[in-house]
Amino acid sequence: MLGYRVPAPDEAMLISGGRSGRTGAPFRVVTGHGAFVLPFFRKARYLTLAMNEAEVAEQCVTKQGITLNVRSVIAFKVGNDEESIVNAGQRFLSDQDQMSTLTGRIFAGHLRSIIGSMTVEEIVTERQKLASEVLDGSKAEMVKIGLTVDSLQIQSIDDMASGYIDAMAAPHSAAIQRQAQIAQAQANQAAAQAEQESQRKQAEYARQTAVVQAQYKAEIDKAQAEAAQAGPLMQAQTQIGVINAQAELAQRQAELRQRQLVAEVVRPAEAEAEKVRVLAKADAERMRILAEAAASNDRVALDRMLIDQLPQIVKEAAAGLAGANVNVLNGADGLSEIAAGLVGQGLTILDSIKKNLASGPEATAPHTTGEVVRVPDRQQDGQPRG
């Protein structure tokens, strides 16, 4: 819009040519909004409110008479209030670069004054104190010209190659060097101890490795020895097994031979003995019958008795042979021969009794000597032997 002006955010618009609204002020201050400026009747100019800086490099003499070259940086700006803007506008509006020059001169003077009341040790070790005192000393003058200081930084302090600062720092440097040497010695000692510990551990590891290798070799040698002995040991065990098997086989063969002897020798002998016993028993029975017949002198009764006792005699002989182990070699024919033999023996006994009865009473008397009368056996063909 024609005649309407708006200042930048970091500027103050100063309108001259009319009422200022402030007693003694040659212009009206506008910040943060716009205003109408009548052409030809009013004039608007702008004052920066941005941050500025000034560098100060000043040679100052300390309380001890030692010259120091001090470099510092001041950060400043025009104050935000209307009074500061008016004061700064009246002084710097036509040449705003003069703000940095004037600020540097003001701070240089206060810096020389403050350093002159301090020692080098205080200046070097208490820079913040120096900056605070300079700010406090220049604050009133800066307010008069409408400026405010945001910060003051002491960049460097130089003794102009006099060696004072170096001499002052020498004890501290020596102490620091001594501490550094001690620390280095401790580090070297720790490194040496670590190296020794490492070597000790390496030696221990080598020793343990050697022991393990020796144990491993011993186990391998033992395994190889056992493997070498395994062949003879297996052969010995095999031979022992063969001997045990042979012994068992011999024992079984002996048992079989014993059973064969029992079947071939003992059983036939037992059968023969049983046969003799049965015949003796039959002979004794015959003698008993003869004695009874002689006592009764009854020949008919005797014959009758003999005939009646003949089946019993044959039965007793058969019963005796029933318990004997008799091997039948020719099957059914062998059984028929045994039965015929039993009947033939019974008839032979009967004939013998009759002959004894015919020979008189002496022949019928029983034998007192205990002699056993043998009855002739029969051959396998059924015919009596001579």
C-alpha positions, 0 to 999 in steps of 0.5 A: 500500500502506498505510504505503508512501511514495515520494518524487518524483525531485527530492525527498528523504523525511525520516522522523522518529520512529525510528532515523535510522541517522546519528549526530546526525541527527533523521531518516532520508533516503530518495531514489530509492526508497520506504519504510514509514512506520508510522502514528502512530509515524513521520512523513514530510516532503519536501525539494525537490532542484530548482533554485532561483535568487536575484537579488542587486542590491547597491551596492558600492564599488570599490577607487577609491571609486566606487559601483557598482550590481551585479545578479547571478543565482545558480542553486543547489540542495540537494546530492544527498549525504545530509550536504547533505540533512541540513544543508539539512533542519535549516535549511529544511525548515519554510520552504524559501523561506528558501533563496533569501533566505539565498543572496542575502544570502551572495552579496551580502556576498561580492560587496561584498567582492570588488568592494571589492578591484577597480577599475572597469576590472577589474570591467567588463572581467573579469566572469568573474573577478569571478564566479569569485572570488565563487563561491570565497568563498561556497563554504564557507558554502554547503556548511555549509547544504547548498547547492551553486551551479551558476552565478553570472551578473553581469547588469549594472554601473551607476556610479549616473550618475557618468559614470565608466564612460562616461568610461572608455569614451569613448576606446574609443568615440572610437576605435570612432567613428573606425574607424566614420568611417574605415570609412564614408569607405572605404565612401563612397569605394568607393561613389563609385569603384563609381559612377564605374566604373558610369558609365564602363561605361555610357559605354563601353556607349553608345559601343560601342552607337553604333559597332554601330548605325553599323556596322549602318546602314552595312551596311544602306546598303551592302545597299540600294545593292547592291540598287539597283545589282542592277537595272542590273547584271542588265540589263547582264548580260542584254544581254551574254548577248544579244550573246554569243548573237547573235554565236554565231548569226552565227558559226553562220550564217557557217559555214552560209553557208560550207558552202552556198558550198562546195556551190553554188560550189566543188564545181561549179567543182571538178567542172568543172575535173575534167571539163576535166582528164579531157577534156584527158587523153583528147585527149592519149591520142588524139594519142598513138594518132594518132602511133603510127598514123601511124608504122605507116601501118597504117589497119586497125590504127589503127581496131582500136586506136581501137575497143579503146581506146574503153572505156578512154577512157570508163572514164577519163572516168567515173573522173575524174567519180567524184571530183567533187562533182556535184549530180544534180537529176533523180534516175535520169533525171539519172544516165542522162543522165550515162552517155549523155553519157560514151558520146557523148563517147567516140564523138565522140572516135572520130569526131574521130580518124577525120577526122584520119586521113582528112585526111593525115599532117599532121593526125595530127601532135601539136600542139606549142603545148600547145592543148587540144582541147575535146570538145563536151559534150551538153545535158541532153536528150542532144543535142550542142550546135552 
